[in-house]
Amino acid sequence: MVQARSTGGSDRTKVIAGIAVVAVLAVAVIGYVIYEQMKPSTSASDAIPLAPADHTISAPAVREGNTVLVGKDTATVTVDVYEDFLCPICGTFEKTYGTEIKKAVEDGKVKIRYNVLPMLNRLSKPEGYSTESANAALCVADDGKFNAFHAALFNKQPEEGDAGYTKDQLIKLGKEVGVTSPTFESCVQNQTYKTQLDELMSKTSNDPVLRDGETGRFRGTPSVASGGKLVDLDNKNWLSDLAK
């Protein structure tokens, strides 16, 4: 009898424990559902946060063909920056030197000519983000809003090998930074500047200044040149040296 009661008590304990586990799981599921319903929606079009205001260059930005020239007329030094919005090292370059570049430009010491290249198209999924983002940047530049757009794309940069921002997202970001041109959306959707960007990529790849001395190939992004010479980015003072 004792053994039977002991076994029966164990069974009841197991049943009670099972009911408790089910109850806990039910509460967890209900809580998750409520959380999902109450949390703010984050659609794909909300994925690109704007750059901090103190990181956006406040100086004229003008599209010149397939490049964008940023800076004041008083600047006597022009620096060419070659980059790709998907390039992770370009993102590091922006984080490392962005504030310094901003100050040098706003102080009227240098102008920056941005050569945004469609180099890494095959490294996004789907392919083509490098062209789409570079084209959108030129479209934005037509409306004078390149600086904020450029800073925002590097502030929240897609990872190489993953999906880049869609055309719709790029359009939304352009409007958020103040683009009002009625032709902006079609400029992005139709890749208006694709041919010019392909020409820029070809010209850059064949520029002897930007070639590696050993391989003879384009050194890649980021690359910086000024006065017909390649800038040594191993020198952390490269910008201040140019701005003297």
Disulfide bonds with the S-S distance in Angstrom:
Cys139-Cys187 2.06
